[in-house]
Amino acid sequence: MNFPDFYEQAPVVHTYDPFAAVLGAVRGGRFDYHYLDAVRLAGIARVSFNIAEPVAK
């Protein structure tokens, strides 16, 4: 899938999650969120929670 070039230019959010570190989910509990991650998560939320256009009453 192709995404706009500006996705790569957005700032990266560096995070630390001690619980993820304990679980061994990510090395040292540190991981980065990129703009593309946010876009993908928004798509998952839309499908998971059935967020759609309002239904006319």
C-alpha positions as CSV (number, residue, x, y, z in Angstrom):
1,M,0.0,0.0,0.0
2,N,1.3,3.5,-0.9
3,F,1.2,6.3,1.6
4,P,1.9,10.0,1.2
5,D,5.6,11.1,1.6
6,F,4.8,13.4,4.5
7,Y,4.1,10.4,6.7
8,E,7.9,9.9,6.8
9,Q,8.5,13.5,7.8
10,A,6.3,13.5,10.9
11,P,8.1,13.4,14.3
12,V,8.6,10.1,15.9
13,V,7.3,9.6,19.5
14,H,9.8,7.6,21.6
15,T,8.1,5.7,24.4
16,Y,9.0,3.5,27.3
17,D,6.6,0.9,28.7
18,P,7.9,-0.8,31.8
19,F,5.1,-3.4,31.6
20,A,6.1,-4.3,28.1
21,A,9.7,-4.6,29.3
22,V,8.6,-7.1,32.1
23,L,6.7,-9.1,29.6
24,G,9.5,-9.1,27.1
25,A,7.2,-7.7,24.4
26,V,9.8,-5.1,23.3
27,R,13.6,-5.0,24.0
28,G,14.2,-2.9,27.0
29,G,10.6,-1.6,27.0
30,R,11.5,1.0,24.5
31,F,9.7,1.5,21.2
32,D,8.8,4.2,18.7
33,Y,5.4,5.3,17.3
34,H,5.5,6.7,13.8
35,Y,2.7,8.6,12.0
36,L,2.0,5.5,10.0
37,D,1.4,3.5,13.2
38,A,-1.2,6.1,14.2
39,V,-2.9,5.9,10.8
40,R,-3.0,2.1,11.0
41,L,-4.3,2.1,14.6
42,A,-7.1,4.5,13.6
43,G,-8.1,2.1,10.8
44,I,-8.2,-0.8,13.3
45,A,-10.3,1.2,15.7
46,R,-12.8,2.1,13.0
47,V,-13.2,-1.6,12.1
48,S,-13.1,-2.9,15.6
49,F,-15.6,-0.5,17.1
50,N,-17.7,-0.1,14.0
51,I,-17.2,3.6,13.9
52,A,-18.9,4.8,10.8
53,E,-21.0,7.6,9.4
54,P,-23.9,8.6,11.6
55,V,-27.1,6.8,10.7
56,A,-30.0,9.2,9.8
57,K,-33.0,8.8,12.1
